[in-house]
Amino acid sequence: MDGIVALSRYPLEHPGSEAYRRLSGECARQLGETGLLNLEGFLTPGGTARLVSEVQALMPRAHYAEREDNAYGSPAAEGLPADHPCRILHPTARWGIAYHQMRGTVLEALYRWPPLREFVAAVTGHAKLYLHDDPSNALVLQIYKAGGRLAWHFDQALFSTILNLQESEAGGIFECAPNLRGPDAPCFDEVRRVLLGDSDRVQRHLASAGSFTIILGRYALHRVTTVRGPAPRISLILSYEDRPGVRMDVATRRKLFGPDAPGD
Ligand SMILES: [Fe+2]
């Protein structure tokens, strides 16, 4: 990954070094305290350009998805008051390119590169992390053209790992309210305040090209605001698991990535 990852700034290939211990320790502390870690300039400018050119070559095969969801990804519950957060729906509109469409690319090589996985494990407090076993969902490009957006939501996964490849000219801001709910607490009042634009817990991040973001997404309410201008916002979502063999069922895979997504 020489020339792709900024290894002089982020010494991922030298896990025994003092610089690595300092970096991973500081990143783990920041993620644990704030629920969000952002590393600027994680990719070199040349590396970012190389990955973006791969995305452009793959774009004709991208799958478009549009839907409305509540923050919890749960079915809209009948019988609840209209202002209950489970009944507040926001739209998502984006293009996606799945792992099975990225075989043989530098995007795939970067995802599979062991030092990156070991670094994410060190930062998130895991002894070992595994590649997600799903042929489509393991690595996903999310592309937001003008008008594209991602609705407020919590992730299923405890943490999410994101490489930001290209910024939009306007909009496309990553908004995040870390630690908004707990393992057993849906925190409806706090969530409603964020959904209605009435919370002081929302942070705004530019997600600049070449930066690397880890969020504790299961407890952080987050979204991408509507993109404006001709440049698409592009990010790469890398899924790592704390155990081998994790994958989704075929029906969910084809719903998310289109009818041509692989079976089992
Ligand atoms: Fe998310």
Boltz pocket constraint, residues with backbone or C-beta under 6 A from the ligand:
constraints:
  - pocket:
      binder: B
      contacts: [[A, 153], [A, 154], [A, 155], [A, 160], [A, 217], [A, 222]]
      max_distance: 6.0
